[in-house]
Amino acid sequence: MPASTIVIQRRDGSAAQHVRVVLGFPSGNTDDCYTDAYGQAVVEHSSVGRATVYVSGRSCGSFHAPGKYAVTI
């Protein structure tokens, strides 16, 4: 199953821990995933292509999945 890594950091550069991440595809959304101590969430998904990144329910951009995407909150 494909997986994408989402890296979330705070404006001060620190890792954003325990933050909810969901990827949205035209076919539907992934299950909730949470960032680890390094601010990384590995989200497994069955779809490939353009994905919208939702962080704590807020849209934070899009990327081509599978892949890696960084977000600053």
PQR file of N, CA, C, O and H, with PARSE charges and radii, in Angstrom:
ATOM      1  N   MET A   1       0.847  -1.179   0.000 -0.4000 1.5000
ATOM      2  CA  MET A   1       0.000   0.000   0.000 -0.0000 2.0000
ATOM      3  C   MET A   1       0.893   1.242   0.000  0.5500 1.7000
ATOM      4  O   MET A   1       1.848   1.309   0.774 -0.5500 1.4000
ATOM      5  N   PRO A   2       0.598   2.228  -0.856 -0.5600 1.5000
ATOM      6  CA  PRO A   2       1.387   3.455  -0.874  0.2800 2.0000
ATOM      7  C   PRO A   2       1.284   4.202   0.459  0.5500 1.7000
ATOM      8  O   PRO A   2       0.300   4.070   1.187 -0.5500 1.4000
ATOM      9  N   ALA A   3       2.305   4.974   0.756 -0.4000 1.5000
ATOM     10  CA  ALA A   3       2.304   5.801   1.961 -0.0000 2.0000
ATOM     11  C   ALA A   3       2.988   7.121   1.654  0.5500 1.7000
ATOM     12  O   ALA A   3       3.901   7.190   0.831 -0.5500 1.4000
ATOM     13  H   ALA A   3       3.104   5.081   0.165  0.4000 1.0000
ATOM     14  N   SER A   4       2.534   8.158   2.325 -0.4000 1.5000
ATOM     15  CA  SER A   4       3.131   9.484   2.193 -0.0000 2.0000
ATOM     16  C   SER A   4       3.548   9.979   3.564  0.5500 1.7000
ATOM     17  O   SER A   4       2.908   9.666   4.568 -0.5500 1.4000
ATOM     18  H   SER A   4       1.792   8.102   2.994  0.4000 1.0000
ATOM     19  N   THR A   5       4.625  10.753   3.602 -0.4000 1.5000
ATOM     20  CA  THR A   5       5.109  11.313   4.853 -0.0000 2.0000
ATOM     21  C   THR A   5       4.783  12.805   4.886  0.5500 1.7000
ATOM     22  O   THR A   5       5.148  13.558   3.984 -0.5500 1.4000
ATOM     23  H   THR A   5       5.145  11.007   2.786  0.4000 1.0000
ATOM     24  N   ILE A   6       4.095  13.208   5.937 -0.4000 1.5000
ATOM     25  CA  ILE A   6       3.766  14.616   6.149 -0.0000 2.0000
ATOM     26  C   ILE A   6       4.577  15.081   7.351  0.5500 1.7000
ATOM     27  O   ILE A   6       4.514  14.476   8.421 -0.5500 1.4000
ATOM     28  H   ILE A   6       3.798  12.597   6.671  0.4000 1.0000
ATOM     29  N   VAL A   7       5.335  16.152   7.173 -0.4000 1.5000
ATOM     30  CA  VAL A   7       6.171  16.701   8.240 -0.0000 2.0000
ATOM     31  C   VAL A   7       5.578  18.042   8.657  0.5500 1.7000
ATOM     32  O   VAL A   7       5.387  18.936   7.833 -0.5500 1.4000
ATOM     33  H   VAL A   7       5.386  16.643   6.303  0.4000 1.0000
ATOM     34  N   ILE A   8       5.294  18.162   9.946 -0.4000 1.5000
ATOM     35  CA  ILE A   8       4.665  19.392  10.445 -0.0000 2.0000
ATOM     36  C   ILE A   8       5.554  20.013  11.503  0.5500 1.7000
ATOM     37  O   ILE A   8       5.963  19.365  12.466 -0.5500 1.4000
ATOM     38  H   ILE A   8       5.449  17.436  10.615  0.4000 1.0000
ATOM     39  N   GLN A   9       5.843  21.293  11.296 -0.4000 1.5000
ATOM     40  CA  GLN A   9       6.611  22.026  12.297 -0.0000 2.0000
ATOM     41  C   GLN A   9       5.886  23.312  12.653  0.5500 1.7000
ATOM     42  O   GLN A   9       5.080  23.834  11.882 -0.5500 1.4000
ATOM     43  H   GLN A   9       5.511  21.820  10.513  0.4000 1.0000
ATOM     44  N   ARG A  10       6.191  23.797  13.823 -0.4000 1.5000
ATOM     45  CA  ARG A  10       5.608  25.066  14.276 -0.0000 2.0000
ATOM     46  C   ARG A  10       6.451  26.214  13.724  0.5500 1.7000
ATOM     47  O   ARG A  10       7.571  26.010  13.255 -0.5500 1.4000
ATOM     48  H   ARG A  10       6.845  23.373  14.449  0.4000 1.0000
ATOM     49  N   ARG A  11       5.902  27.411  13.787 -0.4000 1.5000
ATOM     50  CA  ARG A  11       6.613  28.584  13.233 -0.0000 2.0000
ATOM     51  C   ARG A  11       7.976  28.804  13.878  0.5500 1.7000
ATOM     52  O   ARG A  11       8.874  29.366  13.250 -0.5500 1.4000
ATOM     53  H   ARG A  11       4.992  27.578  14.168  0.4000 1.0000
ATOM     54  N   ASP A  12       8.141  28.365  15.125 -0.4000 1.5000
ATOM     55  CA  ASP A  12       9.439  28.523  15.795 -0.0000 2.0000
ATOM     56  C   ASP A  12      10.432  27.437  15.394  0.5500 1.7000
ATOM     57  O   ASP A  12      11.561  27.416  15.885 -0.5500 1.4000
ATOM     58  H   ASP A  12       7.412  27.908  15.634  0.4000 1.0000
ATOM     59  N   GLY A  13      10.013  26.525  14.496 -0.4000 1.5000
ATOM     60  CA  GLY A  13      10.885  25.469  14.004 -0.0000 2.0000
ATOM     61  C   GLY A  13      10.803  24.167  14.773  0.5500 1.7000
ATOM     62  O   GLY A  13      11.421  23.179  14.376 -0.5500 1.4000
ATOM     63  H   GLY A  13       9.096  26.542  14.098  0.4000 1.0000
ATOM     64  N   SER A  14      10.053  24.144  15.866 -0.4000 1.5000
ATOM     65  CA  SER A  14       9.928  22.908  16.640 -0.0000 2.0000
ATOM     66  C   SER A  14       8.956  21.937  15.976  0.5500 1.7000
ATOM     67  O   SER A  14       8.064  22.344  15.231 -0.5500 1.4000
ATOM     68  H   SER A  14       9.551  24.946  16.188  0.4000 1.0000
ATOM     69  N   ALA A  15       9.140  20.664  16.254 -0.4000 1.5000
ATOM     70  CA  ALA A  15       8.269  19.628  15.700 -0.0000 2.0000
ATOM     71  C   ALA A  15       6.885  19.720  16.332  0.5500 1.7000
ATOM     72  O   ALA A  15       6.761  19.893  17.544 -0.5500 1.4000
ATOM     73  H   ALA A  15       9.865  20.334  16.859  0.4000 1.0000
ATOM     74  N   ALA A  16       5.854  19.604  15.513 -0.4000 1.5000
ATOM     75  CA  ALA A  16       4.474  19.621  16.001 -0.0000 2.0000
ATOM     76  C   ALA A  16       4.065  18.181  16.298  0.5500 1.7000
ATOM     77  O   ALA A  16       3.802  17.403  15.381 -0.5500 1.4000
ATOM     78  H   ALA A  16       5.956  19.463  14.528  0.4000 1.0000
ATOM     79  N   GLN A  17       4.013  17.834  17.568 -0.4000 1.5000
ATOM     80  CA  GLN A  17       3.705  16.470  17.996 -0.0000 2.0000
ATOM     81  C   GLN A  17       2.211  16.273  18.205  0.5500 1.7000
ATOM     82  O   GLN A  17       1.492  17.202  18.574 -0.5500 1.4000
ATOM     83  H   GLN A  17       4.227  18.465  18.313  0.4000 1.0000
ATOM     84  N   HIS A  18       1.752  15.040  17.961 -0.4000 1.5000
ATOM     85  CA  HIS A  18       0.362  14.634  18.230 -0.0000 2.0000
ATOM     86  C   HIS A  18      -0.666  15.480  17.486  0.5500 1.7000
ATOM     87  O   HIS A  18      -1.724  15.798  18.029 -0.5500 1.4000
ATOM     88  H   HIS A  18       2.335  14.285  17.661  0.4000 1.0000
ATOM     89  N   VAL A  19      -0.356  15.842  16.248 -0.4000 1.5000
ATOM     90  CA  VAL A  19      -1.257  16.638  15.412 -0.0000 2.0000
ATOM     91  C   VAL A  19      -1.944  15.698  14.418  0.5500 1.7000
ATOM     92  O   VAL A  19      -1.299  14.836  13.820 -0.5500 1.4000
ATOM     93  H   VAL A  19       0.503  15.583  15.806  0.4000 1.0000
ATOM     94  N   ARG A  20      -3.252  15.872  14.249 -0.4000 1.5000
ATOM     95  CA  ARG A  20      -4.034  15.000  13.364 -0.0000 2.0000
ATOM     96  C   ARG A  20      -3.815  15.389  11.907  0.5500 1.7000
ATOM     97  O   ARG A  20      -3.886  16.566  11.550 -0.5500 1.4000
ATOM     98  H   ARG A  20      -3.776  16.572  14.734  0.4000 1.0000
ATOM     99  N   VAL A  21      -3.547  14.385  11.066 -0.4000 1.5000
ATOM    100  CA  VAL A  21      -3.315  14.573   9.636 -0.0000 2.0000
ATOM    101  C   VAL A  21      -4.240  13.630   8.863  0.5500 1.7000
ATOM    102  O   VAL A  21      -4.370  12.453   9.199 -0.5500 1.4000
ATOM    103  H   VAL A  21      -3.490  13.430  11.356  0.4000 1.0000
ATOM    104  N   VAL A  22      -4.880  14.171   7.821 -0.4000 1.5000
ATOM    105  CA  VAL A  22      -5.716  13.385   6.923 -0.0000 2.0000
ATOM    106  C   VAL A  22      -5.375  13.810   5.505  0.5500 1.7000
ATOM    107  O   VAL A  22      -5.170  14.995   5.245 -0.5500 1.4000
ATOM    108  H   VAL A  22      -4.775  15.127   7.548  0.4000 1.0000
ATOM    109  N   LEU A  23      -5.313  12.857   4.588 -0.4000 1.5000
ATOM    110  CA  LEU A  23      -5.134  13.176   3.172 -0.0000 2.0000
ATOM    111  C   LEU A  23      -6.478  13.003   2.483  0.5500 1.7000
ATOM    112  O   LEU A  23      -7.182  12.018   2.706 -0.5500 1.4000
ATOM    113  H   LEU A  23      -5.479  11.894   4.799  0.4000 1.0000
ATOM    114  N   GLY A  24      -6.823  13.967   1.645 -0.4000 1.5000
ATOM    115  CA  GLY A  24      -8.061  13.902   0.887 -0.0000 2.0000
ATOM    116  C   GLY A  24      -7.787  13.659  -0.583  0.5500 1.7000
ATOM    117  O   GLY A  24      -7.039  14.403  -1.217 -0.5500 1.4000
ATOM    118  H   GLY A  24      -6.250  14.766   1.464  0.4000 1.0000
ATOM    119  N   PHE A  25      -8.396  12.615  -1.121 -0.4000 1.5000
ATOM    120  CA  PHE A  25      -8.304  12.274  -2.537 -0.0000 2.0000
ATOM    121  C   PHE A  25      -9.689  12.408  -3.151  0.5500 1.7000
ATOM    122  O   PHE A  25     -10.676  12.414  -2.416 -0.5500 1.4000
ATOM    123  H   PHE A  25      -9.004  12.011  -0.606  0.4000 1.0000
ATOM    124  N   PRO A  26      -9.801  12.516  -4.483 -0.5600 1.5000
ATOM    125  CA  PRO A  26     -11.122  12.557  -5.115  0.2800 2.0000
ATOM    126  C   PRO A  26     -11.996  11.356  -4.731  0.5500 1.7000
ATOM    127  O   PRO A  26     -13.223  11.454  -4.697 -0.5500 1.4000
ATOM    128  N   SER A  27     -11.347  10.225  -4.445 -0.4000 1.5000
ATOM    129  CA  SER A  27     -12.093   9.013  -4.086 -0.0000 2.0000
ATOM    130  C   SER A  27     -12.452   8.943  -2.603  0.5500 1.7000
ATOM    131  O   SER A  27     -13.175   8.037  -2.187 -0.5500 1.4000
ATOM    132  H   SER A  27     -10.350  10.145  -4.472  0.4000 1.0000
ATOM    133  N   GLY A  28     -11.958   9.887  -1.804 -0.4000 1.5000
ATOM    134  CA  GLY A  28     -12.263   9.902  -0.376 -0.0000 2.0000
ATOM    135  C   GLY A  28     -11.042  10.233   0.469  0.5500 1.7000
ATOM    136  O   GLY A  28      -9.943  10.435  -0.047 -0.5500 1.4000
ATOM    137  H   GLY A  28     -11.371  10.623  -2.142  0.4000 1.0000
ATOM    138  N   ASN A  29     -11.256  10.285   1.773 -0.4000 1.5000
ATOM    139  CA  ASN A  29     -10.191  10.652   2.709 -0.0000 2.0000
ATOM    140  C   ASN A  29      -9.561   9.421   3.348  0.5500 1.7000
ATOM    141  O   ASN A  29     -10.177   8.358   3.432 -0.5500 1.4000
ATOM    142  H   ASN A  29     -12.149  10.121   2.192  0.4000 1.0000
ATOM    143  N   THR A  30      -8.322   9.589   3.796 -0.4000 1.5000
ATOM    144  CA  THR A  30      -7.640   8.544   4.554 -0.0000 2.0000
ATOM    145  C   THR A  30      -8.149   8.554   5.991  0.5500 1.7000
ATOM    146  O   THR A  30      -8.862   9.466   6.408 -0.5500 1.4000
ATOM    147  H   THR A  30      -7.821  10.452   3.728  0.4000 1.0000
ATOM    148  N   ASP A  31      -7.772   7.534   6.726 -0.4000 1.5000
ATOM    149  CA  ASP A  31      -8.027   7.519   8.160 -0.0000 2.0000
ATOM    150  C   ASP A  31      -7.143   8.567   8.828  0.5500 1.7000
ATOM    151  O   ASP A  31      -6.131   8.992   8.270 -0.5500 1.4000
ATOM    152  H   ASP A  31      -7.193   6.793   6.386  0.4000 1.0000
ATOM    153  N   ASP A  32      -7.542   8.977  10.034 -0.4000 1.5000
ATOM    154  CA  ASP A  32      -6.724   9.913  10.804 -0.0000 2.0000
ATOM    155  C   ASP A  32      -5.362   9.292  11.095  0.5500 1.7000
ATOM    156  O   ASP A  32      -5.245   8.087  11.319 -0.5500 1.4000
ATOM    157  H   ASP A  32      -8.364   8.632  10.487  0.4000 1.0000
ATOM    158  N   CYS A  33      -4.347  10.131  11.085 -0.4000 1.5000
ATOM    159  CA  CYS A  33      -2.999   9.740  11.438 -0.0000 2.0000
ATOM    160  C   CYS A  33      -2.448  10.871  12.300  0.5500 1.7000
ATOM    161  O   CYS A  33      -2.851  12.021  12.126 -0.5500 1.4000
ATOM    162  H   CYS A  33      -4.442  11.110  10.902  0.4000 1.0000
ATOM    163  N   TYR A  34      -1.543  10.576  13.217 -0.4000 1.5000
ATOM    164  CA  TYR A  34      -1.012  11.606  14.115 -0.0000 2.0000
ATOM    165  C   TYR A  34       0.495  11.688  14.010  0.5500 1.7000
ATOM    166  O   TYR A  34       1.170  10.677  13.814 -0.5500 1.4000
ATOM    167  H   TYR A  34      -1.216   9.641  13.358  0.4000 1.0000
ATOM    168  N   THR A  35       1.026  12.906  14.143 -0.4000 1.5000
ATOM    169  CA  THR A  35       2.468  13.101  14.064 -0.0000 2.0000
ATOM    170  C   THR A  35       3.154  12.511  15.298  0.5500 1.7000
ATOM    171  O   THR A  35       2.582  12.430  16.385 -0.5500 1.4000
ATOM    172  H   THR A  35       0.478  13.727  14.303  0.4000 1.0000
ATOM    173  N   ASP A  36       4.397  12.108  15.080 -0.4000 1.5000
ATOM    174  CA  ASP A  36       5.200  11.540  16.159 -0.0000 2.0000
ATOM    175  C   ASP A  36       6.027  12.637  16.833  0.5500 1.7000
ATOM    176  O   ASP A  36       5.775  13.823  16.622 -0.5500 1.4000
ATOM    177  H   ASP A  36       4.862  12.175  14.197  0.4000 1.0000
ATOM    178  N   ALA A  37       6.997  12.248  17.630 -0.4000 1.5000
ATOM    179  CA  ALA A  37       7.839  13.195  18.361 -0.0000 2.0000
ATOM    180  C   ALA A  37       8.664  14.085  17.439  0.5500 1.7000
ATOM    181  O   ALA A  37       9.145  15.139  17.853 -0.5500 1.4000
ATOM    182  H   ALA A  37       7.201  11.284  17.801  0.4000 1.0000
ATOM    183  N   TYR A  38       8.827  13.656  16.180 -0.4000 1.5000
ATOM    184  CA  TYR A  38       9.602  14.434  15.208 -0.0000 2.0000
ATOM    185  C   TYR A  38       8.710  15.255  14.285  0.5500 1.7000
ATOM    186  O   TYR A  38       9.199  15.882  13.345 -0.5500 1.4000
ATOM    187  H   TYR A  38       8.437  12.799  15.843  0.4000 1.0000
ATOM    188  N   GLY A  39       7.409  15.254  14.545 -0.4000 1.5000
ATOM    189  CA  GLY A  39       6.475  15.996  13.703 -0.0000 2.0000
ATOM    190  C   GLY A  39       6.148  15.305  12.396  0.5500 1.7000
ATOM    191  O   GLY A  39       5.657  15.943  11.466 -0.5500 1.4000
ATOM    192  H   GLY A  39       7.011  14.744  15.308  0.4000 1.0000
ATOM    193  N   GLN A  40       6.410  14.014  12.309 -0.4000 1.5000
ATOM    194  CA  GLN A  40       6.161  13.273  11.076 -0.0000 2.0000
ATOM    195  C   GLN A  40       4.975  12.330  11.221  0.5500 1.7000
ATOM    196  O   GLN A  40       4.813  11.664  12.244 -0.5500 1.4000
ATOM    197  H   GLN A  40       6.810  13.495  13.065  0.4000 1.0000
ATOM    198  N   ALA A  41       4.161  12.285  10.194 -0.4000 1.5000
ATOM    199  CA  ALA A  41       3.055  11.334  10.126 -0.0000 2.0000
ATOM    200  C   ALA A  41       3.202  10.558   8.826  0.5500 1.7000
ATOM    201  O   ALA A  41       3.315  11.153   7.755 -0.5500 1.4000
ATOM    202  H   ALA A  41       4.292  12.826   9.363  0.4000 1.0000
ATOM    203  N   VAL A  42       3.202   9.239   8.916 -0.4000 1.5000
ATOM    204  CA  VAL A  42       3.249   8.391   7.726 -0.0000 2.0000
ATOM    205  C   VAL A  42       1.812   7.924   7.485  0.5500 1.7000
ATOM    206  O   VAL A  42       1.251   7.154   8.265 -0.5500 1.4000
ATOM    207  H   VAL A  42       3.110   8.756   9.787  0.4000 1.0000
ATOM    208  N   VAL A  43       1.237   8.407   6.390 -0.4000 1.5000
ATOM    209  CA  VAL A  43      -0.171   8.151   6.087 -0.0000 2.0000
ATOM    210  C   VAL A  43      -0.254   7.132   4.957  0.5500 1.7000
ATOM    211  O   VAL A  43       0.217   7.381   3.847 -0.5500 1.4000
ATOM    212  H   VAL A  43       1.692   9.032   5.757  0.4000 1.0000
ATOM    213  N   GLU A  44      -0.853   5.991   5.247 -0.4000 1.5000
ATOM    214  CA  GLU A  44      -1.065   4.981   4.212 -0.0000 2.0000
ATOM    215  C   GLU A  44      -2.336   5.316   3.452  0.5500 1.7000
ATOM    216  O   GLU A  44      -3.317   5.784   4.029 -0.5500 1.4000
ATOM    217  H   GLU A  44      -1.235   5.788   6.149  0.4000 1.0000
ATOM    218  N   HIS A  45      -2.304   5.067   2.135 -0.4000 1.5000
ATOM    219  CA  HIS A  45      -3.465   5.378   1.300 -0.0000 2.0000
ATOM    220  C   HIS A  45      -3.508   4.431   0.113  0.5500 1.7000
ATOM    221  O   HIS A  45      -2.478   3.934  -0.342 -0.5500 1.4000
ATOM    222  H   HIS A  45      -1.507   4.686   1.666  0.4000 1.0000
ATOM    223  N   SER A  46      -4.708   4.191  -0.377 -0.4000 1.5000
ATOM    224  CA  SER A  46      -4.850   3.299  -1.529 -0.0000 2.0000
ATOM    225  C   SER A  46      -4.856   4.062  -2.849  0.5500 1.7000
ATOM    226  O   SER A  46      -4.651   3.471  -3.909 -0.5500 1.4000
ATOM    227  H   SER A  46      -5.545   4.595  -0.007  0.4000 1.0000
ATOM    228  N   SER A  47      -5.090   5.363  -2.789 -0.4000 1.5000
ATOM    229  CA  SER A  47      -5.121   6.192  -4.000 -0.0000 2.0000
ATOM    230  C   SER A  47      -3.745   6.762  -4.304  0.5500 1.7000
ATOM    231  O   SER A  47      -2.894   6.879  -3.422 -0.5500 1.4000
ATOM    232  H   SER A  47      -5.256   5.843  -1.927  0.4000 1.0000
ATOM    233  N   VAL A  48      -3.543   7.114  -5.563 -0.4000 1.5000
ATOM    234  CA  VAL A  48      -2.314   7.759  -6.022 -0.0000 2.0000
ATOM    235  C   VAL A  48      -2.737   8.984  -6.820  0.5500 1.7000
ATOM    236  O   VAL A  48      -3.708   8.938  -7.576 -0.5500 1.4000
ATOM    237  H   VAL A  48      -4.234   7.020  -6.279  0.4000 1.0000
ATOM    238  N   GLY A  49      -2.003  10.078  -6.647 -0.4000 1.5000
ATOM    239  CA  GLY A  49      -2.326  11.296  -7.382 -0.0000 2.0000
ATOM    240  C   GLY A  49      -2.421  12.496  -6.459  0.5500 1.7000
ATOM    241  O   GLY A  49      -1.846  12.501  -5.371 -0.5500 1.4000
ATOM    242  H   GLY A  49      -1.215  10.116  -6.033  0.4000 1.0000
ATOM    243  N   ARG A  50      -3.144  13.507  -6.896 -0.4000 1.5000
ATOM    244  CA  ARG A  50      -3.251  14.757  -6.146 -0.0000 2.0000
ATOM    245  C   ARG A  50      -3.980  14.516  -4.834  0.5500 1.7000
ATOM    246  O   ARG A  50      -5.074  13.953  -4.815 -0.5500 1.4000
ATOM    247  H   ARG A  50      -3.611  13.503  -7.781  0.4000 1.0000
ATOM    248  N   ALA A  51      -3.360  14.952  -3.725 -0.4000 1.5000
ATOM    249  CA  ALA A  51      -3.955  14.792  -2.397 -0.0000 2.0000
ATOM    250  C   ALA A  51      -3.931  16.137  -1.672  0.5500 1.7000
ATOM    251  O   ALA A  51      -2.934  16.857  -1.715 -0.5500 1.4000
ATOM    252  H   ALA A  51      -2.472  15.410  -3.741  0.4000 1.0000
ATOM    253  N   THR A  52      -5.017  16.461  -1.021 -0.4000 1.5000
ATOM    254  CA  THR A  52      -5.083  17.648  -0.171 -0.0000 2.0000
ATOM    255  C   THR A  52      -4.692  17.227   1.237  0.5500 1.7000
ATOM    256  O   THR A  52      -5.145  16.195   1.734 -0.5500 1.4000
ATOM    257  H   THR A  52      -5.827  15.876  -0.986  0.4000 1.0000
ATOM    258  N   VAL A  53      -3.848  18.030   1.878 -0.4000 1.5000
ATOM    259  CA  VAL A  53      -3.397  17.746   3.242 -0.0000 2.0000
ATOM    260  C   VAL A  53      -4.266  18.533   4.215  0.5500 1.7000
ATOM    261  O   VAL A  53      -4.375  19.755   4.120 -0.5500 1.4000
ATOM    262  H   VAL A  53      -3.480  18.868   1.475  0.4000 1.0000
ATOM    263  N   TYR A  54      -4.878  17.818   5.147 -0.4000 1.5000
ATOM    264  CA  TYR A  54      -5.679  18.443   6.202 -0.0000 2.0000
ATOM    265  C   TYR A  54      -4.953  18.243   7.523  0.5500 1.7000
ATOM    266  O   TYR A  54      -4.645  17.118   7.915 -0.5500 1.4000
ATOM    267  H   TYR A  54      -4.789  16.825   5.224  0.4000 1.0000
ATOM    268  N   VAL A  55      -4.684  19.349   8.201 -0.4000 1.5000
ATOM    269  CA  VAL A  55      -4.022  19.315   9.499 -0.0000 2.0000
ATOM    270  C   VAL A  55      -5.005  19.856  10.520  0.5500 1.7000
ATOM    271  O   VAL A  55      -5.412  21.015  10.454 -0.5500 1.4000
ATOM    272  H   VAL A  55      -4.933  20.264   7.883  0.4000 1.0000
ATOM    273  N   SER A  56      -5.380  19.008  11.461 -0.4000 1.5000
ATOM    274  CA  SER A  56      -6.385  19.358  12.475 -0.0000 2.0000
ATOM    275  C   SER A  56      -7.649  19.910  11.817  0.5500 1.7000
ATOM    276  O   SER A  56      -8.262  20.850  12.321 -0.5500 1.4000
ATOM    277  H   SER A  56      -5.049  18.066  11.514  0.4000 1.0000
ATOM    278  N   GLY A  57      -8.031  19.313  10.684 -0.4000 1.5000
ATOM    279  CA  GLY A  57      -9.253  19.680   9.992 -0.0000 2.0000
ATOM    280  C   GLY A  57      -9.152  20.862   9.036  0.5500 1.7000
ATOM    281  O   GLY A  57     -10.141  21.220   8.397 -0.5500 1.4000
ATOM    282  H   GLY A  57      -7.532  18.548  10.275  0.4000 1.0000
ATOM    283  N   ARG A  58      -7.973  21.475   8.926 -0.4000 1.5000
ATOM    284  CA  ARG A  58      -7.788  22.650   8.070 -0.0000 2.0000
ATOM    285  C   ARG A  58      -6.952  22.282   6.846  0.5500 1.7000
ATOM    286  O   ARG A  58      -5.917  21.629   6.974 -0.5500 1.4000
ATOM    287  H   ARG A  58      -7.169  21.184   9.445  0.4000 1.0000
ATOM    288  N   SER A  59      -7.393  22.694   5.679 -0.4000 1.5000
ATOM    289  CA  SER A  59      -6.658  22.437   4.447 -0.0000 2.0000
ATOM    290  C   SER A  59      -5.334  23.205   4.470  0.5500 1.7000
ATOM    291  O   SER A  59      -5.306  24.406   4.737 -0.5500 1.4000
ATOM    292  H   SER A  59      -8.234  23.225   5.576  0.4000 1.0000
ATOM    293  N   CYS A  60      -4.237  22.493   4.187 -0.4000 1.5000
ATOM    294  CA  CYS A  60      -2.907  23.104   4.236 -0.0000 2.0000
ATOM    295  C   CYS A  60      -2.113  22.860   2.965  0.5500 1.7000
ATOM    296  O   CYS A  60      -0.887  22.756   3.015 -0.5500 1.4000
ATOM    297  H   CYS A  60      -4.260  21.517   3.971  0.4000 1.0000
ATOM    298  N   GLY A  61      -2.792  22.768   1.823 -0.4000 1.5000
ATOM    299  CA  GLY A  61      -2.103  22.596   0.560 -0.0000 2.0000
ATOM    300  C   GLY A  61      -2.307  21.216  -0.020  0.5500 1.7000
ATOM    301  O   GLY A  61      -3.040  20.394   0.530 -0.5500 1.4000
ATOM    302  H   GLY A  61      -3.787  22.852   1.783  0.4000 1.0000
ATOM    303  N   SER A  62      -1.644  20.972  -1.143 -0.4000 1.5000
ATOM    304  CA  SER A  62      -1.772  19.680  -1.805 -0.0000 2.0000
ATOM    305  C   SER A  62      -0.443  19.290  -2.440  0.5500 1.7000
ATOM    306  O   SER A  62       0.440  20.126  -2.634 -0.5500 1.4000
ATOM    307  H   SER A  62      -1.049  21.640  -1.590  0.4000 1.0000
ATOM    308  N   PHE A  63      -0.318  18.006  -2.760 -0.4000 1.5000
ATOM    309  CA  PHE A  63       0.900  17.472  -3.364 -0.0000 2.0000
ATOM    310  C   PHE A  63       0.540  16.203  -4.125  0.5500 1.7000
ATOM    311  O   PHE A  63      -0.589  15.720  -4.040 -0.5500 1.4000
ATOM    312  H   PHE A  63      -1.034  17.327  -2.603  0.4000 1.0000
ATOM    313  N   HIS A  64       1.497  15.669  -4.863 -0.4000 1.5000
ATOM    314  CA  HIS A  64       1.284  14.427  -5.597 -0.0000 2.0000
ATOM    315  C   HIS A  64       1.708  13.263  -4.705  0.5500 1.7000
ATOM    316  O   HIS A  64       2.870  13.161  -4.311 -0.5500 1.4000
ATOM    317  H   HIS A  64       2.414  16.062  -4.932  0.4000 1.0000
ATOM    318  N   ALA A  65       0.758  12.393  -4.393 -0.4000 1.5000
ATOM    319  CA  ALA A  65       1.015  11.262  -3.493 -0.0000 2.0000
ATOM    320  C   ALA A  65       1.159   9.978  -4.290  0.5500 1.7000
ATOM    321  O   ALA A  65       0.469   9.820  -5.297 -0.5500 1.4000
ATOM    322  H   ALA A  65      -0.186  12.476  -4.713  0.4000 1.0000
ATOM    323  N   PRO A  66       2.020   9.055  -3.889 -0.5600 1.5000
ATOM    324  CA  PRO A  66       2.774   9.121  -2.647  0.2800 2.0000
ATOM    325  C   PRO A  66       3.948  10.093  -2.766  0.5500 1.7000
ATOM    326  O   PRO A  66       4.454  10.371  -3.853 -0.5500 1.4000
ATOM    327  N   GLY A  67       4.349  10.585  -1.626 -0.4000 1.5000
ATOM    328  CA  GLY A  67       5.445  11.534  -1.592 -0.0000 2.0000
ATOM    329  C   GLY A  67       5.619  12.088  -0.190  0.5500 1.7000
ATOM    330  O   GLY A  67       5.150  11.506   0.788 -0.5500 1.4000
ATOM    331  H   GLY A  67       3.938  10.358  -0.743  0.4000 1.0000
ATOM    332  N   LYS A  68       6.300  13.218  -0.111 -0.4000 1.5000
ATOM    333  CA  LYS A  68       6.587  13.868   1.169 -0.0000 2.0000
ATOM    334  C   LYS A  68       6.145  15.319   1.049  0.5500 1.7000
ATOM    335  O   LYS A  68       6.337  15.951   0.011 -0.5500 1.4000
ATOM    336  H   LYS A  68       6.681  13.690  -0.906  0.4000 1.0000
ATOM    337  N   TYR A  69       5.552  15.841   2.118 -0.4000 1.5000
ATOM    338  CA  TYR A  69       5.052  17.205   2.095 -0.0000 2.0000
ATOM    339  C   TYR A  69       5.292  17.837   3.463  0.5500 1.7000
ATOM    340  O   TYR A  69       5.067  17.196   4.489 -0.5500 1.4000
ATOM    341  H   TYR A  69       5.397  15.327   2.962  0.4000 1.0000
ATOM    342  N   ALA A  70       5.743  19.079   3.485 -0.4000 1.5000
ATOM    343  CA  ALA A  70       6.024  19.790   4.734 -0.0000 2.0000
ATOM    344  C   ALA A  70       5.007  20.906   4.940  0.5500 1.7000
ATOM    345  O   ALA A  70       4.619  21.602   4.002 -0.5500 1.4000
ATOM    346  H   ALA A  70       5.926  19.600   2.652  0.4000 1.0000
ATOM    347  N   VAL A  71       4.585  21.056   6.197 -0.4000 1.5000
ATOM    348  CA  VAL A  71       3.599  22.069   6.568 -0.0000 2.0000
ATOM    349  C   VAL A  71       4.129  22.810   7.797  0.5500 1.7000
ATOM    350  O   VAL A  71       4.673  22.199   8.716 -0.5500 1.4000
ATOM    351  H   VAL A  71       4.900  20.490   6.959  0.4000 1.0000
ATOM    352  N   THR A  72       3.965  24.114   7.798 -0.4000 1.5000
ATOM    353  CA  THR A  72       4.286  24.922   8.976 -0.0000 2.0000
ATOM    354  C   THR A  72       2.972  25.462   9.534  0.5500 1.7000
ATOM    355  O   THR A  72       2.168  26.051   8.812 -0.5500 1.4000
ATOM    356  H   THR A  72       3.522  24.611   7.050  0.4000 1.0000
ATOM    357  N   ILE A  73       2.771  25.248  10.836 -0.4000 1.5000
ATOM    358  CA  ILE A  73       1.544  25.743  11.477 -0.0000 2.0000
ATOM    359  C   ILE A  73       1.869  26.752  12.554  0.5500 1.7000
ATOM    360  O   ILE A  73       0.964  27.277  13.202 -0.5500 1.4000
ATOM    361  H   ILE A  73       3.424  24.770  11.423  0.4000 1.0000
TER
END
